Amino acid sequence: MTLDAALRRFRQHIALERGLSANTVDAYRGDLQRYAAWLAGLEVTHTGAVSQKHVSQYLKALHDAGLAPSSAARILSALKQFHRFLLEERYADADPTVLIESPTLTKHLPMVLTQDEVARILEAPETQTPRGLRDRSLLETLYASGMRVTELATFRLEQLHLDEELIRVLGKGSKERLVPLGDIAAEWLRKYLRDARPLLARSARPHSIVYLNHRGGGLTRMSILTIVKKYASAAGIRSDVHPHTFRHSFATHLLEGGADLRAVQEMLGHADIGTTQIYTHVDREYLRDVHRTYHPRAH
C-alpha cells in the first residue's frame, strides 16, 4: 500500500473509530504528512519499504533542525501509532518504530502562585459593574475547578449543576469529567448569572456560553488571558501569570492540603497519572522552602 493511501486510512481510523478531536486529528495529519514527504524524498513511497533506519534518520533530521525534545517526542508518538496501525491492519509486515525510544525530556516545574497571591488576584475586580462581576466569577471558577482555558471559554450553562456545586467539564478528546466548584465559586457564579450575564446578553442573540463579552458573545482564549493578566498586574504580582497558572496552582494547593493524587488526576482530566505527578515535585519544593525558612539548622 502507498503511504498516501495508508495515511488516509489512518486519519479515518483515529477520527471515526477512536473518536479523537478535530484538533488532534489535524495535528496527526500535519506530522505524518511531513514524515511521508521526507520519505518520498528518499523514494520510499510504500508502507512495507519503511525501515527502522529511516525512522531513526528522520528523527535525527528533526534534531539537527533544532526541534525541541518535547516536539520530537510528540512526533515519534504519532509515528509509533501510525506504524502500529499499519501492522495491526496488515498493511505492513513489521513495525519499524518498535525499538525506538522517545527522547529524554527535562521536566520543568510549572510556575505556581501562593494562596495569598491567588486571593489578591481574585479580590482585584470591581464587582459593582457587570464586567467586574463577570471577571470575579470567571477567576473564582478558574481557580476552583482547575479548568483549561479552552474548557472555560467553551463552558456552557447546561454543563453547570449549581445545586450540587458541580461542573461537567468537556476536556481533551471530548472526554467528560465532573469537577466540584465549592461554596465560594458557586456563590460568585450565582451572582454573575443573576446580576451580570443578563445585561451582557442583551445585545446579542441568546446562547448558552456562560462567560460573555460586552457584545454578548463568548469570551475567546485571548480574552481570558487578558483578564487574568489584568488582575494579576492589579494585584501587584510581577510573575508572568497565565490561565494555566491557575490550573497549576489549583493542583498544587490541593496536594499541599493533603488531597489524594488520583483524585487530583481525575479533577484535572489527566489520562496518565504520571502527568499529575509533576505537582508532587512542586509540593516537595514547597516543603523544602518551608524547611529552609523555618528550620534552625537548615542553612
C-alpha positions in Angstrom: 0.0 0.0 0.0 1.2 3.5 -0.8 2.0 5.8 2.2 -0.5 8.3 1.0 -3.3 5.7 1.0 -2.2 4.5 4.4 -2.3 8.0 5.8 -5.9 8.5 4.6 -7.0 5.2 6.2 -5.2 6.1 9.5 -6.9 9.5 9.6 -10.3 7.8 9.1 -9.3 5.4 11.9 -8.4 8.0 14.5 -11.3 10.3 13.6 -14.1 7.7 13.3 -13.1 4.6 15.3 -11.0 6.3 18.1 -13.1 9.4 18.2 -10.2 11.9 18.5 -11.0 15.6 18.4 -10.6 17.5 15.1 -7.6 19.4 16.5 -5.8 16.2 17.4 -6.6 14.6 14.0 -5.2 17.8 12.3 -2.0 17.6 14.4 -1.5 13.9 13.5 -2.2 14.7 9.8 0.4 17.5 9.8 3.1 15.5 11.5 2.6 12.4 9.3 2.3 14.3 6.0 5.7 15.9 6.7 7.1 12.4 7.5 5.7 10.9 4.3 7.1 13.8 2.3 10.5 13.3 3.8 10.3 9.5 3.0 9.2 10.4 -0.6 12.4 12.4 -0.9 14.3 9.1 -0.3 12.0 7.4 -2.9 10.3 5.4 -0.1 6.6 5.5 -1.0 5.2 2.2 0.2 4.4 1.1 3.8 6.5 -2.1 3.5 9.6 -0.2 2.5 10.0 1.9 5.7 12.7 0.6 8.0 13.9 1.4 11.5 16.9 3.2 9.8 14.5 5.5 8.0 12.7 6.4 11.2 16.0 7.0 13.1 17.3 9.2 10.2 14.1 11.2 10.3 14.3 11.8 14.0 18.0 12.8 13.6 17.0 15.3 10.9 14.4 16.8 13.2 17.1 17.1 15.9 19.6 18.7 13.6 16.9 21.2 12.5 16.7 22.3 16.2 13.4 20.7 17.1 12.7 20.7 20.8 12.8 17.2 22.5 9.2 17.6 23.6 8.1 18.2 19.9 10.3 15.3 18.8 8.6 13.0 21.4 5.2 14.1 20.2 6.1 13.4 16.6 7.6 10.0 17.5 4.3 9.1 19.3 2.4 9.9 16.1 4.8 7.7 14.1 4.5 4.8 16.5 0.7 4.9 16.4 0.7 5.1 12.6 3.1 2.1 12.2 1.3 0.1 14.9 -1.9 0.7 12.9 -0.3 -0.5 9.7 0.9 -3.7 11.4 -2.4 -4.4 13.0 -4.3 -3.9 9.8 -1.7 -6.0 7.9 -0.7 -3.1 5.6 2.9 -3.8 6.7 4.8 -6.8 7.9 6.7 -5.1 10.7 6.7 -2.0 12.9 9.9 0.0 12.3 9.4 2.1 15.4 9.1 -0.7 18.0 12.7 -0.4 19.2 13.0 3.4 19.0 12.7 5.1 22.4 11.4 8.6 23.0 13.9 11.4 23.7 14.6 12.1 27.4 12.5 15.1 28.5 13.6 17.5 31.1 10.6 18.2 33.3 10.2 21.9 34.2 8.3 22.6 37.3 5.3 24.9 36.5 5.0 28.4 38.0 2.6 28.3 40.9 1.0 31.2 42.8 0.9 31.2 46.6 -2.5 31.1 48.2 -2.1 34.7 49.2 -1.3 35.7 45.6 -4.4 33.9 44.3 -6.6 35.7 46.9 -5.2 39.1 45.8 -6.0 38.4 42.2 -9.5 37.1 43.0 -10.3 40.2 45.0 -9.0 42.6 42.4 -12.1 43.0 40.1 -14.6 45.8 40.9 -17.7 43.8 41.3 -20.1 46.7 41.1 -20.1 46.6 37.3 -21.3 43.7 35.1 -17.9 43.1 33.6 -16.2 43.2 37.0 -18.7 40.7 38.4 -18.1 38.5 35.4 -14.4 38.7 35.9 -14.6 37.8 39.6 -16.8 34.8 38.9 -14.5 33.7 36.0 -11.4 33.9 38.1 -13.1 32.1 41.0 -14.2 29.3 38.7 -10.8 29.0 37.0 -9.1 28.5 40.4 -11.9 26.4 42.0 -12.1 23.9 39.0 -8.6 23.8 37.5 -10.2 24.0 34.0 -8.1 24.6 31.0 -8.6 27.9 29.3 -10.3 26.3 26.3 -12.6 24.4 28.6 -13.6 27.6 30.3 -14.1 29.5 27.1 -16.5 26.8 25.8 -18.2 26.3 29.2 -22.0 26.2 28.7 -25.0 26.6 31.0 -26.0 23.0 30.5 -22.7 21.9 32.0 -23.4 23.7 35.2 -25.1 21.9 38.2 -25.2 24.7 40.7 -27.4 22.9 43.2 -24.7 20.2 43.5 -21.9 22.7 43.0 -20.5 20.7 40.1 -19.3 21.4 36.6 -19.4 18.8 33.8 -16.2 19.7 32.0 -15.7 18.7 28.4 -12.0 18.0 28.1 -9.5 16.9 25.5 -10.8 14.3 23.1 -14.3 15.2 24.2 -13.9 13.3 27.4 -16.2 14.4 30.2 -15.3 14.8 33.9 -17.2 16.2 36.9 -15.3 18.8 38.9 -16.5 20.3 42.2 -16.9 24.1 42.4 -17.0 24.7 46.2 -19.2 27.2 48.0 -17.4 30.4 47.2 -17.0 30.0 43.4 -20.6 28.7 43.3 -21.9 31.8 45.0 -20.0 34.1 42.7 -21.4 32.2 39.7 -24.9 32.6 41.1 -24.3 36.4 41.4 -22.9 36.6 37.9 -25.8 34.6 36.4 -28.4 36.7 38.2 -26.9 40.2 38.1 -24.4 40.5 35.2 -24.9 37.9 32.5 -28.4 39.1 31.6 -27.0 42.6 31.0 -24.2 41.3 28.9 -26.5 39.0 26.9 -29.0 41.8 26.0 -27.0 42.9 22.9 -26.8 39.6 21.1 -28.7 36.5 20.1 -29.1 34.4 23.3 -26.9 31.3 23.5 -25.7 29.1 26.3 -22.0 30.1 26.7 -21.6 31.0 30.4 -19.0 33.8 30.3 -19.9 36.5 27.8 -18.1 39.6 26.4 -19.7 43.1 26.2 -21.3 42.3 22.9 -23.0 39.2 24.2 -20.7 36.6 22.5 -18.5 34.1 24.2 -15.1 35.1 25.5 -12.1 33.9 23.5 -9.0 32.3 24.9 -7.1 35.5 24.3 -9.8 37.5 26.2 -9.5 35.2 29.2 -5.7 35.6 29.1 -6.1 39.4 29.0 -8.4 39.3 32.0 -6.0 37.1 34.0 -3.1 39.3 33.2 -5.0 42.5 34.0 -5.9 41.4 37.5 -2.5 39.8 38.3 -1.0 43.2 37.5 -3.6 45.0 39.6 -2.7 42.6 42.5 0.9 43.6 42.2 2.2 40.2 41.0 5.2 40.6 38.8 5.4 37.0 37.6 4.1 36.1 34.1 0.6 34.8 35.1 -1.5 32.8 32.6 -4.8 31.0 32.9 -2.8 27.8 33.1 -1.0 29.2 36.2 -4.4 28.9 38.0 -4.6 25.2 36.9 -1.1 24.6 38.3 -1.9 26.4 41.5 -5.2 24.5 41.8 -3.4 21.2 41.7 -0.5 22.2 43.9 -2.7 23.7 46.6 -4.9 20.6 46.7 -1.8 18.4 47.2 -0.3 20.7 49.8 -3.6 20.3 51.7 -3.4 16.5 51.6 -5.5 15.6 48.6 -5.1 12.2 47.1 -3.1 12.2 43.9 -5.7 10.1 42.0 -8.5 12.5 43.0 -6.4 15.4 41.6 -5.7 13.4 38.4 -9.5 13.0 38.0 -10.3 16.6 38.6 -7.5 17.7 36.1 -8.7 15.2 33.5 -5.3 13.7 33.0 -5.3 10.3 31.2 -2.0 9.4 32.8 -1.2 9.8 36.5 2.4 10.5 35.5 1.3 13.9 34.2 -0.3 14.7 37.5 2.8 13.6 39.5 4.8 16.7 38.4 2.7 18.6 41.0 4.1 16.3 43.7 7.5 17.7 42.7 6.2 21.2 43.2 4.8 20.1 46.5 8.3 18.8 47.5 9.8 22.1 46.5 7.3 23.9 48.7 8.2 21.6 51.6 11.9 22.3 51.1 11.2 26.1 51.1 9.3 25.8 54.3 12.2 23.8 55.8 14.8 26.3 54.7 12.8 29.2 56.0 11.8 27.8 59.4 14.2 25.1 60.5 17.0 26.4 62.7 19.7 24.2 61.2 18.6 24.3 57.6 21.4 26.6 56.5 
